[in-house]
Structure formats: structure tokens, C-alpha cells
Amino acid sequence: MNRYFDGLVKTLKQIDDTQNTAMENAAAVLADTVLNDGLIFTQGNGHSHNAALEGFHRSGSLACISAILDDSFNFRPTAHKATDLERTEGYVLPILKKHAMGKNDAIIIISNSGRNPAGIDTAIYAKSKGLKVIVITAVAAHKETKSRHSSGKMLRDFADVLIDNCCTKQETVLTLNGKSAGPVSSLVSGAIMNNILFRAAEIAEKRCPDFPLPFYRSSNDTGGDENNMKVAQKYKGRILFLD
């Protein structure tokens, strides 16, 4: 009856079975970033934008996360225009340059296909600024498609840490009358995002027990607003979309 849930759980189980080393490596990079007072940037286009937003300004997540946002990649003004822009080499560069990035920072880039210029340009730019690049992508999709970037390279080629979201090129887990259905890529990539961020906090706490981890609380909880204003104060002027 709940075939979609079965497919989703199966994909998450596959990630748990095969990607623990990669996720642990990513968490170690992010723990270094947190302890060095760096920022963790996140970037994704289209539906990968949802996964990129998972950690940003959210209850239970770290305040040092800075999402790279732009309406043009988020189906505004239209979905077709956003698709075209994601495939336009160089378009993302002015967006990236609005963010102050440095060698103490890291970036998580989410793209199921890993073939479009927006994600690849982001990785190249981030590496030029000295950031460690963590990529969440569908490795199987990389093997079935070619890059749309002039370098001929895929997003995975620029990863310091590569995490496979274990999805297909179609991003789905079901078929109906021969048609692919039941997309899971956003959900499982978001789960990976939350997993590595929490694990990074665990590692940071173990290394430096007295370090004040900047966690947000729910703004609907008593004292939540006060806590969140306090932890966010440190990042005013550093995180572009905070204020």
C-alpha cells in the first residue's frame, strides 16, 4: 500500500549502508569549520534548493550556516526560466560574490545530476576561495549523463568529500505504467544534510567540550526568540540572508 514509503526507506537504508565513511569525513570537515569560527555555506538549485535550506536558520540546527539563495534558481519567476539559468555558465558567479567566503569556511553543494554549470561554477569558485567542498549527488546519474559545463567535468570532480544520495537519474523510486514516479532526492539529500550537521556538532563538542555550539531553538518555544537573537548576533554582517 505505501510503496513510496518503502522506496524512501530503502534509499535511506542504502545511504546508511554505503555512505557512512563519506558522511563521517564530511562531518569532520564541518566540525573544523565550526571550531575555527567559519561559516558553512549551502547551495542547491531547483528542488535541491529544499535540501540546501534544511540547515539554514532552523530550530535544532547550527547558526553558522549560510544558504546561498537566489529567486531565479527557485522557480521564480518561472520554473522553465530557472532551469535555463541553472544551465547557463557564469550566471551564478555574481550571486556567489555577494557572500564573503574565506579559508575557514566550507560549502555543501547539492545537485542530483551534478552536470549543470550552476553547481559546477559554485564548486570552482568556492575552491578558489579556499573552501572545502562537500558534494551531495547521485553518483549513478553522473555515470549516465555528460557535463553541461565547458570544462567537461562533473560536480563530483571538484568534491573534497563526495556523498552519494543513492538516487537514480530520474530521482524516483517507483514506476507506474512504465513512467518514473515518486521522487525522493530532495528528502534523502535533506536527511544527509541534517545527519552530517548533527554529527559535526557531536565531533566539535567532543573535541572542545567548552565550545559554545550555536544552536537555534524553535521560535515558537518559550525563550526561543531570546536564544536565537543571542546566537545570531555573532553572525550579523557575515551571513547575507540573516537580516
N, C-alpha and C positions, 0 to 999 in steps of 0.2 A: 504493500500500500504506500509506504513512504519511501519510494525508491530514490527520491532526491536526497533525503537524509542519509540513506545507505551509501550513496555515491560520495556525499560530502565527508562522512565519517571515514570511508575507505581512503579518500585522498589525504585526510589529516593523519591517518594511521601510516600511510606510506611516507609522508613527510617525517613523522616521528621515527620511523624505522630507518630512514636513509639519510636524513639531513642533520642529525644531532651534532656531528663534528663541525659542520659548516656553521650551524647556529651558535655553537659554543665559541667558535672563532670570532663570529660577528659580535657576540656579547662581550668578549674580551676587548675588542676594539672600542666598543661603545663605553665600556667601563673606564678605559683610559681617557676617553673624551670627557666623561662626566668629572672624573677626578682632576683633570687638567683644566677645568672650568671652560671647556669648549662647548660648542653647540652641535646638536645632532640635526642635520637638515634632512628633510624627506621630500621626495619628488615622484610624482606619477601623473600620467595623462589619461584622459578618458575615464574608464571605470577603475583604473589603477589609482586614480586620484583618491578614491574612497579609502584604499589601504594606506596611502600616504598621510591621510588625515587622522588615522587611528590614534597616533600618539600625541597629536597636537592639541594643547590646551584642553586636556581631558582629565576628568576625575580618575585617579589611580595611575596616572602617567607622570613622567618627569617634565618639569617646567623648562628644561633646557632644549626642548625640541622646537625647531623652526620649520614649518611647512612652506615649501615654495609654491605659491598659489598664483594662478592667473585665470581669469574667467574664460579666456579664449580656448583653454585646454579642457574646460569643464562644461562643454556643450553649450556655451553661451558665446555669441548669440544663437548659434545653431550647432547641432551635432555634426553635420557634414563639414561645416567650416572648421570645427575643432579637429576633425580627422585630417583635413588638409594641412592645417598648421602643424600638427604633430609630425607630419611627413616633410615639412619644409625645413631644410637645413639652415641653421643660423638663426631661426626665428626666436628660439628660447634664450639666446645669449643676452639680449638687453634685460630680460626678466631676471636672469641669474645675477647680473651685475648690480642689481638693486640690493642684493644681500651681501653683507660683509662676511666673507669667508676667510679662514686662516688655518694654519697648520695644526692647531689644536682641535679642529673640528672634524667631523665625519659626516658622510651623507649616505642615506639609504635610498636607492632608486628602484622603483617597482615598474616592471613592464613585462607583460606576459610574453609578447612576441620577441622583444629585445632587438627589433630590426629597424625601428623608426629613429630618424635624426634627433628628435627632441630629447629622448633619453640618452642617446649616444653623445650628443653635444654636451649634455649636462655632466656626464661622466668625464669627458675630456676636460671641460672647464674646471670641474672640481679637483681633478688630479693636478691641473696646472697651478692651483692654489694650495696644494699640499695636503688635501683632504684624503683620508682613507675612504674608499668607495665600496659599499656593500650593495650587491645587486640581488634582488628577488625576481626570479623569472622562471619561465617554463623551458627547461633545457631541451625537452623533446621538440618544442616549437622551433628552437634555434636550428635544430638538425634538419628541419623540413622546409625552411624558408631561407631567403637571401637578404642581406642587409640593403636598406634603402639609403644608407649613408655613403658619401663619396669615398670614404676610407675603405669601404668594403668590409668593415668589421662589424661584429655584433656587440650588443651591450655587454655580454659576458666577457668579452676580450679585455675590458677595462676594469674588471672587478678585482679588488684586493681580496674580497670574500664573496663567493658565489653561492647562493642558496636556491635550490630548485624547488619551486612550488608544486612540482609533480602534476601539473596540469597538461592538457593537450593543447595543440594549436587552436582548437575550437573553444577552449576554456570550459568545456562542458563535461558532464559525467553520464548523460543519458542520450538515448536516441528515440525518436518517435516517427514511425513511418519513414525511416531512412534519414530523418533530419536530426542534426545535433540539437540537444536541448539540455537545460539545467546547468547554467553557468555557475562555477564555483571559484573562479580565480581570485575575485575580489575578497571573498570570505577567507580563503586559506592564506592569501598573502597578508591580510589583516591579522590573522592569527599568528603568522610568523613574526610580523612586526611586534605584536604585543609580547610574544614569547621572548624575543631577543632583548627587548627593552627591560622586561622584568628581570631576566637573567643578568643583564648588565648591572642593574641596581643591586642584585644579590652579590655579584662579584665585587662591586665597588664597596659595599658595606663590609664584606669580609676582609678586604684589603685595608680599609680605613674605617673602623667602626665608629669613629667620632665625626666622620664627614657628614654634614647635614644634607642628606639627599632631598632634592627639591620636588616633592610630590604634590600634585594638585589633589584637592578633595572636591566632592560634589558641591556645587554652589547652592544646591537645594538642601544641604545638610547644615545643621546648626554650627556656626563657626566656620563654615566653608568659605564664604566670601573673604573673611578676615585672613584665613590661611592662604588663600590663593593670591590675594593682593600682596601679602608678605613675600611669598616665594617668587612671584612675578617681578617684584621690584628690582631684583638682581639683573633681570634681562631686558629692562626697558632701554630702548635705544639700540639693542643688539638683535632682537627678534622683530623682523619687519612688520609682521601682521599681528603683533601683540596689542598695540594701541592704535 
